[in-house]
Amino acid sequence: MAVSTGVYVPTYEGSPRRRRDPRWPRTLLILGVVTATAAGLFLGGSALFNRYAGGKVPIVDLGIDTERGRDISGPINILLLGMDERSNSDVLIHTDSVIIVHINAAHTAAWMVSLPRDALVSAPAFPESQFPGRSQVKLSEVFAFGNRRQNEAGAWVGDGGTEGRARGARLVSTVVKSLVPGGLTFNAVAIVNHAGFKKLVTALGGVHMCIDETVWSKHYDRDGRYVGDTHGDRSIAKTYKKACRHLAPWEALDYVRQRYYLELGDGDYGRQRHQQQFLAAVFSDLLSRRTLSDPQKLAAVINSAGELLTLDLGGNTVLDWMFTLRRIGSGDVTMIKTNAGRYASVRVNNQSFEQITPLLTSLLTSVRGDTVEAFLAKHPDWIAPSS
C-alpha cells in the first residue's frame, strides 16, 4: 500500500504470493496470550475477561485424552500448536511449531519447550483420517495426517473446521507423548492460526524488542517491498541491524520468519531464539499500561482472540485457569533452546531430519517429573536469553 512518504509498506493480504508461507513458529505467541488471558491480567480482572474475551475464544473439547488431566492443582502441561492454515486454500495444514508449556506444581513458574519442527518421529495409523501410519516423518507433518479429509475429487485436503483441528491435535498429542518415557498428560491444548496471529500483532501496533544479530530478509527489499527472494543480497535486502527498536507489525512478522541470512549463521535455532524474544516482547506489551489504558487497542486485542486461538481447557472453566495461573507474570516464564541451540541433523532416505537427542529426552522426562528447574541447573546453556 502506498503512503504519503513514498515508501511501500507491505501488508500480507496485499502480497502477490499465493503459496504457503515458509515455516515459522507462530505459536510462540500462544504462551503469552494464554497465560495473560487465563490469568485475567491483560484485561485487568477475571470478570472483564469472562464477559468479553471469554465469549470470543472458541473453547472446545478436542478429545486429546480419555484420561484427561483435569486436575490443575499440581504440575500442568499445555500443548501449543501453530496451525499453518491459509484462507481460501485447501492445501494440507501443517504445524509450524509444537511447544510444551510446563508449569510447576506451585504455579509460580513456567517453562516453554519447543520441539524441533523437523524432528524425526514415527506417526501411528490414524483411522479417523484414513492415515495408514509412517515410521519416518517430520513432526511438522503429523498434524496434516490427522487433520486431512478427502474432497469430492478424492484428493486429500486440509480441514480447517473444529473437527479437523481436533483430529490433527489428537494425532500430534499421541506422537509427542510417545517421545516422553512413561508418556505425558496434557491439561490443556491451544491452537493458533495465521490470520489471528497477524491480527493480534497489528492490534498491538507492533512490538519493541532488541535485535541480537544483524538479519537480512529473504522476502522484502530495503524499501519494504515484497520481492519473493532477495538471495541475501545485502545491497537490496531489508536489513534488521543489532539494536533495540520498535518494529512495525509487518517488520515484526517478517523478522521472526528469517532463518537463511543471519549474521551468526545459526539458522533455525537463531530464528527460534528471536521468536522467543518476540514472545517476551508481545507478552510485555499485552500486560503494559499502554495496552490496558487504551480502550481502542484493548478492543482490537480482544477481537483478535477469536481468530487467534482454539482452546481445550481440559474440562476446567476459564475462572479455574485464572485462579490457577494468577501468580505467573511475564518474568516467570523461561524459554528453552532446543538442543542448546545446536543442530543434531541426520539424513534418512535422502531427507534431512533433526534428531530427538538423549539430552532432549532427558528434558522431556524432567517435564513429566516436574524437575525442569533441576535439568536447567545442570544445563544452563539450554536457557534462551530474553533479549
VEXFIGU-980887 format. One line per field, with one value per residue (C-alpha): residue number from 1; residue in three letters; x, y, z. Coordinates in steps of 0.2 Angstrom, whole numbers, plus 5000, padded with zeros to 4 digits. Each point is the difference from the previous one (the first is absolute). Layout:
% residues N
nuvo = NUM, ...
sevo = Ala, ...
c1 = X, ...
c2 = Y, ...
c3 = Z, ...
//
This chain:
% residues 387
nuvo = 1, 2, 3, 4, 5, 6, 7, 8, 9, 10, 11, 12, 13, 14, 15, 16, 17, 18, 19, 20, 21, 22, 23, 24, 25, 26, 27, 28, 29, 30, 31, 32, 33, 34, 35, 36, 37, 38, 39, 40, 41, 42, 43, 44, 45, 46, 47, 48, 49, 50, 51, 52, 53, 54, 55, 56, 57, 58, 59, 60, 61, 62, 63, 64, 65, 66, 67, 68, 69, 70, 71, 72, 73, 74, 75, 76, 77, 78, 79, 80, 81, 82, 83, 84, 85, 86, 87, 88, 89, 90, 91, 92, 93, 94, 95, 96, 97, 98, 99, 100, 101, 102, 103, 104, 105, 106, 107, 108, 109, 110, 111, 112, 113, 114, 115, 116, 117, 118, 119, 120, 121, 122, 123, 124, 125, 126, 127, 128, 129, 130, 131, 132, 133, 134, 135, 136, 137, 138, 139, 140, 141, 142, 143, 144, 145, 146, 147, 148, 149, 150, 151, 152, 153, 154, 155, 156, 157, 158, 159, 160, 161, 162, 163, 164, 165, 166, 167, 168, 169, 170, 171, 172, 173, 174, 175, 176, 177, 178, 179, 180, 181, 182, 183, 184, 185, 186, 187, 188, 189, 190, 191, 192, 193, 194, 195, 196, 197, 198, 199, 200, 201, 202, 203, 204, 205, 206, 207, 208, 209, 210, 211, 212, 213, 214, 215, 216, 217, 218, 219, 220, 221, 222, 223, 224, 225, 226, 227, 228, 229, 230, 231, 232, 233, 234, 235, 236, 237, 238, 239, 240, 241, 242, 243, 244, 245, 246, 247, 248, 249, 250, 251, 252, 253, 254, 255, 256, 257, 258, 259, 260, 261, 262, 263, 264, 265, 266, 267, 268, 269, 270, 271, 272, 273, 274, 275, 276, 277, 278, 279, 280, 281, 282, 283, 284, 285, 286, 287, 288, 289, 290, 291, 292, 293, 294, 295, 296, 297, 298, 299, 300, 301, 302, 303, 304, 305, 306, 307, 308, 309, 310, 311, 312, 313, 314, 315, 316, 317, 318, 319, 320, 321, 322, 323, 324, 325, 326, 327, 328, 329, 330, 331, 332, 333, 334, 335, 336, 337, 338, 339, 340, 341, 342, 343, 344, 345, 346, 347, 348, 349, 350, 351, 352, 353, 354, 355, 356, 357, 358, 359, 360, 361, 362, 363, 364, 365, 366, 367, 368, 369, 370, 371, 372, 373, 374, 375, 376, 377, 378, 379, 380, 381, 382, 383, 384, 385, 386, 387
sevo = Met, Ala, Val, Ser, Thr, Gly, Val, Tyr, Val, Pro, Thr, Tyr, Glu, Gly, Ser, Pro, Arg, Arg, Arg, Arg, Asp, Pro, Arg, Trp, Pro, Arg, Thr, Leu, Leu, Ile, Leu, Gly, Val, Val, Thr, Ala, Thr, Ala, Ala, Gly, Leu, Phe, Leu, Gly, Gly, Ser, Ala, Leu, Phe, Asn, Arg, Tyr, Ala, Gly, Gly, Lys, Val, Pro, Ile, Val, Asp, Leu, Gly, Ile, Asp, Thr, Glu, Arg, Gly, Arg, Asp, Ile, Ser, Gly, Pro, Ile, Asn, Ile, Leu, Leu, Leu, Gly, Met, Asp, Glu, Arg, Ser, Asn, Ser, Asp, Val, Leu, Ile, His, Thr, Asp, Ser, Val, Ile, Ile, Val, His, Ile, Asn, Ala, Ala, His, Thr, Ala, Ala, Trp, Met, Val, Ser, Leu, Pro, Arg, Asp, Ala, Leu, Val, Ser, Ala, Pro, Ala, Phe, Pro, Glu, Ser, Gln, Phe, Pro, Gly, Arg, Ser, Gln, Val, Lys, Leu, Ser, Glu, Val, Phe, Ala, Phe, Gly, Asn, Arg, Arg, Gln, Asn, Glu, Ala, Gly, Ala, Trp, Val, Gly, Asp, Gly, Gly, Thr, Glu, Gly, Arg, Ala, Arg, Gly, Ala, Arg, Leu, Val, Ser, Thr, Val, Val, Lys, Ser, Leu, Val, Pro, Gly, Gly, Leu, Thr, Phe, Asn, Ala, Val, Ala, Ile, Val, Asn, His, Ala, Gly, Phe, Lys, Lys, Leu, Val, Thr, Ala, Leu, Gly, Gly, Val, His, Met, Cys, Ile, Asp, Glu, Thr, Val, Trp, Ser, Lys, His, Tyr, Asp, Arg, Asp, Gly, Arg, Tyr, Val, Gly, Asp, Thr, His, Gly, Asp, Arg, Ser, Ile, Ala, Lys, Thr, Tyr, Lys, Lys, Ala, Cys, Arg, His, Leu, Ala, Pro, Trp, Glu, Ala, Leu, Asp, Tyr, Val, Arg, Gln, Arg, Tyr, Tyr, Leu, Glu, Leu, Gly, Asp, Gly, Asp, Tyr, Gly, Arg, Gln, Arg, His, Gln, Gln, Gln, Phe, Leu, Ala, Ala, Val, Phe, Ser, Asp, Leu, Leu, Ser, Arg, Arg, Thr, Leu, Ser, Asp, Pro, Gln, Lys, Leu, Ala, Ala, Val, Ile, Asn, Ser, Ala, Gly, Glu, Leu, Leu, Thr, Leu, Asp, Leu, Gly, Gly, Asn, Thr, Val, Leu, Asp, Trp, Met, Phe, Thr, Leu, Arg, Arg, Ile, Gly, Ser, Gly, Asp, Val, Thr, Met, Ile, Lys, Thr, Asn, Ala, Gly, Arg, Tyr, Ala, Ser, Val, Arg, Val, Asn, Asn, Gln, Ser, Phe, Glu, Gln, Ile, Thr, Pro, Leu, Leu, Thr, Ser, Leu, Leu, Thr, Ser, Val, Arg, Gly, Asp, Thr, Val, Glu, Ala, Phe, Leu, Ala, Lys, His, Pro, Asp, Trp, Ile, Ala, Pro, Ser, Ser
c1 = 5000, 5007, 5002, 5003, 5019, 5002, 5006, 4991, 4993, 4995, 4985, 4999, 4983, 5007, 5014, 5001, 5005, 4987, 5010, 5001, 5011, 5018, 5000, 5001, 4993, 4986, 4994, 5013, 4987, 4988, 5009, 4999, 4982, 4994, 5010, 4994, 4982, 4998, 5007, 4989, 5015, 4999, 4981, 5003, 4989, 4991, 4982, 5005, 5009, 4985, 4988, 5009, 5015, 4993, 4986, 5011, 5013, 4993, 5001, 4997, 5004, 5013, 5000, 5018, 5000, 4987, 5009, 5001, 5010, 4986, 5009, 5009, 5005, 5017, 5012, 4992, 5005, 4992, 5002, 5002, 4998, 5003, 4988, 5006, 4983, 4997, 4984, 4992, 5011, 4998, 5018, 5005, 5002, 5017, 5005, 5014, 5004, 4996, 5004, 4997, 4997, 5004, 4994, 5007, 4989, 5001, 4994, 5013, 5011, 4998, 5012, 4997, 5008, 5000, 5001, 5010, 4987, 5011, 5002, 5001, 4984, 4989, 4982, 4988, 4985, 4985, 4984, 4990, 5009, 5004, 5018, 5010, 5014, 5019, 5015, 5011, 4991, 5004, 4991, 4993, 4991, 4990, 4986, 4996, 4999, 4987, 4991, 4998, 4984, 4995, 4991, 4988, 5014, 5007, 5015, 5007, 4998, 5001, 4985, 5000, 4984, 4999, 4999, 5015, 5010, 4995, 5006, 5017, 5002, 4996, 5013, 5014, 4996, 5002, 5017, 5007, 4995, 5009, 5016, 4999, 5005, 4985, 4989, 4993, 4983, 4994, 4989, 4995, 5003, 5001, 5000, 5005, 4997, 5008, 4986, 4998, 5019, 5001, 4985, 5007, 5017, 4991, 4988, 5016, 5007, 5016, 5012, 5016, 5014, 5019, 5007, 5016, 5007, 4999, 4987, 4997, 4982, 4998, 4983, 5000, 5012, 5006, 4986, 4988, 4994, 4997, 5012, 4998, 5018, 5014, 5013, 5008, 5007, 5004, 4999, 4981, 4994, 4990, 5013, 4996, 5016, 5005, 4991, 4985, 4986, 4981, 4995, 4985, 4987, 5006, 5019, 4997, 4991, 5014, 5014, 4994, 4999, 5018, 5012, 5011, 5010, 5005, 5016, 5005, 4994, 4990, 4985, 4985, 5007, 5003, 4982, 4994, 5009, 4994, 4982, 5002, 5006, 4985, 4989, 5007, 4997, 4982, 4997, 5007, 4989, 4984, 5003, 5006, 4991, 5000, 4989, 4989, 4997, 4996, 4982, 5001, 5016, 4993, 4984, 5011, 5010, 4984, 4992, 5016, 4998, 4986, 5010, 5017, 4995, 4990, 5002, 4996, 5001, 4999, 4983, 5004, 4992, 5009, 4998, 5009, 5015, 5000, 5001, 5013, 5012, 4997, 5018, 5009, 5006, 5011, 5016, 4995, 5001, 5017, 5002, 5011, 5011, 4998, 5016, 5008, 4998, 5011, 4995, 4999, 4996, 4999, 4996, 4987, 4996, 5008, 4989, 5007, 4993, 5004, 5003, 4991, 5017, 5002, 5002, 4983, 4992, 5007, 4992, 4983, 5002, 5003, 4984, 4991, 5008, 4998, 5019, 5004, 5008, 5013, 5003, 5004, 5011, 5011, 4998, 4999, 5005, 4983, 4992, 4996, 5004, 4985, 5008
c2 = 5000, 5017, 5013, 5019, 4997, 4990, 4985, 4984, 4992, 4982, 4991, 4981, 5001, 5011, 4988, 4993, 4983, 4986, 4985, 4996, 5011, 4992, 4991, 5011, 4996, 5012, 4991, 5009, 5013, 4987, 4999, 5019, 5000, 4985, 5005, 5018, 4996, 4985, 5010, 5014, 5012, 5010, 5003, 5006, 4987, 4984, 5007, 5011, 4986, 4988, 5012, 5006, 4989, 4984, 5000, 5003, 4986, 4983, 4988, 4982, 4983, 4994, 4982, 5000, 4987, 4988, 5001, 5019, 5010, 5009, 5003, 5017, 5001, 4992, 5001, 5005, 4997, 5010, 4994, 5015, 4997, 5013, 4996, 5005, 5003, 5011, 5009, 4995, 4985, 4981, 4995, 4988, 5009, 4998, 5006, 5013, 4997, 4987, 5007, 4993, 5013, 4992, 5009, 4994, 4993, 5016, 5010, 5013, 4996, 4994, 4993, 4999, 4985, 5002, 4983, 5000, 5002, 4989, 4987, 4982, 4991, 4985, 5004, 4985, 4995, 5012, 4993, 5016, 5008, 4983, 5003, 4983, 5006, 5003, 4996, 5015, 5017, 5018, 5006, 5014, 4988, 4991, 5012, 4999, 4981, 5001, 5016, 4995, 4996, 4994, 5013, 4995, 4996, 4988, 5011, 5002, 5018, 5010, 5001, 5017, 4996, 4996, 4981, 5001, 5010, 4987, 4985, 5009, 5004, 4982, 4993, 5012, 4997, 4982, 5002, 5012, 4989, 4986, 5010, 5001, 4985, 4995, 5011, 5018, 5007, 5016, 5011, 5012, 5002, 5016, 5002, 5016, 5005, 5012, 5012, 5003, 5002, 5014, 5008, 5000, 5007, 5014, 5004, 5002, 5012, 4990, 4996, 5008, 4987, 4998, 4993, 4989, 4997, 5009, 4991, 5002, 4996, 4987, 5007, 5019, 5014, 5014, 5011, 4987, 4993, 4982, 4992, 4981, 4997, 5012, 4986, 5009, 5014, 5013, 5014, 4997, 4990, 5007, 5001, 4998, 5007, 4995, 5013, 5002, 5008, 5000, 4988, 5004, 4986, 4995, 5001, 4989, 4987, 5000, 5000, 4985, 4989, 5002, 4986, 5001, 5016, 5002, 5008, 4986, 4986, 4992, 4996, 4992, 5002, 5018, 5002, 4990, 5012, 5016, 4993, 4997, 5017, 5006, 4991, 5008, 5017, 4996, 4994, 5016, 5010, 4991, 5003, 5018, 5016, 5005, 4986, 5000, 5019, 5001, 4994, 4999, 4990, 4989, 4997, 4995, 4988, 4992, 4999, 4991, 4986, 4991, 4998, 4997, 4986, 4983, 4994, 4984, 5004, 4982, 5001, 5014, 5017, 5017, 5006, 4984, 5004, 5018, 4995, 4987, 5011, 5016, 5000, 4998, 5016, 5004, 4998, 4983, 4992, 4991, 4996, 4985, 4998, 4983, 4990, 5016, 5008, 4987, 4990, 4981, 4996, 4983, 4995, 4986, 4995, 5015, 5011, 5011, 4998, 5007, 4986, 4999, 4999, 4991, 5017, 5006, 4984, 5004, 5017, 4992, 4988, 5015, 5007, 4984, 5000, 5019, 5002, 5012, 5012, 4986, 4996, 5018, 5002, 4986, 5007, 5019, 5002, 4993, 5016, 5013, 5018, 5011, 5014
c3 = 5000, 4995, 5014, 4999, 5003, 4984, 5010, 4996, 5016, 4996, 5007, 5000, 4992, 4986, 4997, 4982, 5008, 4999, 5006, 5019, 5010, 5005, 5016, 5016, 5017, 5002, 5016, 5010, 5003, 5008, 5017, 5002, 4995, 5009, 5016, 5000, 4995, 5012, 5014, 4996, 5000, 4984, 5002, 5018, 5009, 4997, 4999, 4985, 4991, 5004, 4993, 4984, 4995, 5007, 4987, 4985, 5003, 4994, 5015, 4994, 5004, 4988, 5007, 5004, 5014, 5007, 5017, 4998, 5013, 5007, 5017, 4998, 5019, 4996, 4986, 4983, 4982, 4986, 4982, 4988, 4981, 4986, 4986, 4983, 4993, 4984, 4997, 4983, 4999, 5002, 5001, 5014, 5016, 5010, 5017, 4999, 5018, 5014, 5017, 5018, 5014, 5017, 5015, 5017, 5014, 5010, 4984, 5002, 4985, 4982, 4987, 4981, 4991, 4981, 4991, 4984, 4986, 4989, 5014, 4993, 5008, 4997, 4997, 5003, 4990, 5002, 4994, 5003, 4985, 4991, 5003, 4999, 5011, 4996, 5009, 4994, 4999, 5006, 5015, 4990, 4988, 5014, 5002, 4981, 5001, 5014, 4993, 4982, 4991, 4983, 4988, 4987, 4988, 5012, 5003, 5018, 5006, 5016, 5012, 5009, 5009, 5019, 4997, 4988, 5013, 5013, 4989, 4997, 5018, 5006, 4988, 5005, 5018, 4998, 4991, 5013, 5014, 4992, 5001, 5019, 5010, 5010, 4989, 5005, 5005, 4992, 5011, 4986, 4981, 4990, 4981, 4992, 4982, 4988, 4997, 5019, 5002, 4988, 5007, 5018, 4995, 4990, 5015, 5011, 4987, 4999, 5013, 5008, 5001, 5000, 4984, 5005, 4983, 4983, 4989, 4982, 4994, 4987, 4995, 5000, 4993, 5010, 4994, 5008, 4983, 4999, 4987, 5003, 5003, 5003, 5000, 5014, 4989, 5014, 4987, 4998, 5015, 5014, 5014, 5019, 5008, 5018, 5011, 5011, 4990, 4996, 4986, 4990, 4999, 4983, 5005, 5015, 4990, 4987, 5013, 5010, 4984, 4995, 5001, 4984, 5001, 5018, 5005, 5012, 4987, 5014, 4988, 5008, 5018, 4997, 4994, 5015, 5012, 4991, 5001, 5019, 5002, 4990, 5011, 5015, 4992, 4995, 5017, 5008, 4988, 5004, 5019, 4997, 5006, 4982, 4995, 5016, 4999, 4982, 4997, 4981, 5001, 5013, 4990, 4985, 5010, 5007, 4983, 4993, 5013, 4991, 4984, 5010, 5011, 5002, 5018, 5008, 5019, 5006, 5006, 5012, 4999, 4995, 5018, 5006, 4989, 5005, 5018, 4997, 4990, 5009, 5007, 4983, 4992, 4985, 5011, 5005, 4983, 4995, 4982, 4995, 4985, 4993, 5000, 5007, 4983, 4991, 4985, 5002, 4982, 4992, 4982, 4997, 4982, 4993, 5012, 5014, 5017, 5018, 5013, 5017, 5009, 5017, 5009, 4992, 5006, 5017, 5000, 4995, 5014, 5012, 4993, 5005, 5017, 5004, 5001, 4986, 5011, 5006, 4981, 4996, 5015, 4992, 4983, 5001, 4982, 4995, 5007, 4987, 5003, 5001, 4990
//
